[in-house]
Amino acid sequence: MIPGLNPKELEKAMKKLGIKQQSIEAYEVIIKTKDKELIIKDPQIVKMNAMGQESLQITGKIEERALGVSEDDVKTVIEQAKVDYNKAKKALEENKGDLAKTILELQEKD
């Protein structure tokens, strides 16, 4: 929360403003983006409701994890570049999941 501020006093002040808050116990929070996951271990989570609008405040140590290539992308590369599964997957991983680049590279090698 806010350094140097008593959590109970902050909760009272927020309640006067019509902001309700509730702690949520969790051991991990995962936020998935297109190309990676953000993992927050042992998070401190506060759910707030202000005038019907809900929001979450999450604090903790954040770790990033890159996502692997999807099976759908591997299948697409197999079909388009006419290669086997292992070759398609390896090429996708080397190109960091760039589908178009992978297909073009494999087609040029033939």
PAGU-581559 format. One record per residue (C-alpha): residue number from 1; residue in one letter; x, y, z. Coordinates in Angstrom, 3 decimals. Each point is the difference from the previous one (the first is absolute). Layout:
// PAGU-581559
> NUM:a:X:Y:Z
...
***
This chain:
// PAGU-581559
> 1:m:0.000:0.000:0.000
> 2:i:1.277:3.489:0.828
> 3:p:3.238:0.049:2.055
> 4:g:-0.269:1.526:3.479
> 5:l:-3.810:-0.141:0.046
> 6:n:-1.848:-2.177:2.471
> 7:p:-2.037:-2.539:-2.015
> 8:k:-2.966:0.285:2.409
> 9:e:-0.071:3.806:-0.353
> 10:l:0.188:-0.314:-3.772
> 11:e:-2.871:-2.484:0.024
> 12:k:-2.131:2.401:2.104
> 13:a:0.770:2.932:-2.325
> 14:m:-0.868:-2.067:-3.070
> 15:k:-3.232:-1.181:1.605
> 16:k:-1.012:3.663:0.573
> 17:l:0.562:0.593:-3.727
> 18:g:-2.263:-2.932:-0.851
> 19:i:2.855:-2.281:-0.994
> 20:k:-0.301:-3.545:1.282
> 21:q:3.042:-2.226:0.105
> 22:q:0.525:-3.660:0.656
> 23:s:3.174:-2.079:0.244
> 24:i:0.206:-3.048:-2.222
> 25:e:2.230:-2.874:1.024
> 26:a:1.899:-1.622:-2.869
> 27:y:3.289:-1.799:-0.432
> 28:e:0.587:1.031:-3.633
> 29:v:-1.322:2.401:-2.629
> 30:i:0.636:-0.592:-3.707
> 31:i:-0.517:2.721:-2.590
> 32:k:0.157:-1.312:-3.551
> 33:t:0.989:2.259:-2.874
> 34:k:0.450:-0.907:-3.641
> 35:d:3.638:-1.003:0.341
> 36:k:0.675:-0.542:3.703
> 37:e:-1.428:-0.651:3.430
> 38:l:0.533:2.136:3.082
> 39:i:0.009:-2.126:3.142
> 40:i:-0.400:1.595:3.417
> 41:k:0.822:-2.431:2.816
> 42:d:-1.431:0.537:3.506
> 43:p:-1.902:3.118:-1.101
> 44:q:-1.768:2.494:2.220
> 45:i:-3.337:0.712:-1.664
> 46:v:-2.551:2.636:0.907
> 47:k:-3.343:0.121:-1.818
> 48:m:-1.562:3.479:0.005
> 49:n:-3.475:1.120:-0.943
> 50:a:-0.496:3.706:-0.613
> 51:m:-3.411:1.085:-1.270
> 52:g:-0.653:-3.428:-1.538
> 53:q:3.370:-0.150:-1.771
> 54:e:2.115:-2.942:1.190
> 55:s:3.774:-0.042:-0.180
> 56:l:2.840:-2.095:1.357
> 57:q:3.272:1.163:1.475
> 58:i:2.648:-2.722:-0.189
> 59:t:3.453:0.308:1.530
> 60:g:2.801:-2.525:0.149
> 61:k:3.077:-1.243:-1.808
> 62:i:-0.618:-0.322:-3.737
> 63:e:1.649:-2.671:-2.143
> 64:e:-0.270:-0.148:-3.795
> 65:r:-0.384:-3.235:-1.910
> 66:a:0.136:-0.166:-3.783
> 67:l:-2.720:-2.042:-1.613
> 68:g:0.861:-2.941:-2.216
> 69:v:-1.270:-0.303:-3.528
> 70:s:-3.612:-1.065:-0.420
> 71:e:-0.997:-3.321:-1.508
> 72:d:-2.183:1.844:-2.526
> 73:d:3.040:1.933:-1.227
> 74:v:2.009:-3.213:-0.301
> 75:k:-2.808:-1.582:-2.067
> 76:t:-0.136:3.063:-2.257
> 77:v:3.756:-0.170:-0.627
> 78:i:-0.239:-3.752:-0.750
> 79:e:-2.758:0.620:-2.565
> 80:q:1.512:3.083:-1.627
> 81:a:3.679:-0.956:-0.038
> 82:k:-0.545:-3.750:-0.510
> 83:v:2.317:-1.017:2.861
> 84:d:-0.309:-2.441:2.896
> 85:y:-1.103:0.907:3.529
> 86:n:3.447:0.218:1.602
> 87:k:1.435:2.181:-2.762
> 88:a:-3.030:2.320:0.127
> 89:k:0.110:0.363:3.785
> 90:k:3.765:0.546:0.119
> 91:a:-0.152:2.669:-2.722
> 92:l:-2.879:1.796:1.762
> 93:e:1.912:0.035:3.275
> 94:e:3.119:1.341:-1.728
> 95:n:-2.119:2.783:-1.546
> 96:k:-1.670:0.778:3.352
> 97:g:-3.417:-1.052:-1.289
> 98:d:0.082:2.182:-3.142
> 99:l:-2.265:-2.081:-2.233
> 100:a:0.564:1.813:-3.308
> 101:k:3.782:0.131:0.387
> 102:t:0.137:-3.696:0.879
> 103:i:-2.074:-1.079:-3.000
> 104:l:2.008:2.150:-2.393
> 105:e:3.329:-1.288:1.337
> 106:l:-1.061:-3.628:-0.285
> 107:q:-1.434:0.477:-3.505
> 108:e:3.250:1.642:-1.167
> 109:k:2.041:-2.992:1.220
> 110:d:-1.859:-2.365:-2.369
***
